[in-house]
Amino acid sequence: MACVKRLNDKQLLEILYRSENPVAIYTGEEILIELANPAMMAA
């Protein structure tokens, strides 16, 4: 059986942060911004 390596939360956020596309992640009932990458901030 092959071992499947998954990304951890920090790795996934780093990938999304470096995306050339605008990306934002909102969390909670208050809709707090967890992450907004530079492309999102420039939009």
Residue pairs with C-beta under 8 A, 6 or more apart in sequence:
7 15
13 25
13 35
16 23
16 25
16 35
16 37
17 23
17 35
17 37
17 38
18 37
19 37
19 39
20 39
21 39
22 37
22 39
22 40
22 42
22 43
23 35
23 36
23 37
23 39
23 40
24 33
24 35
24 36
24 37
24 40
25 33
25 34
25 35
25 36
26 32
26 33
26 34
27 34
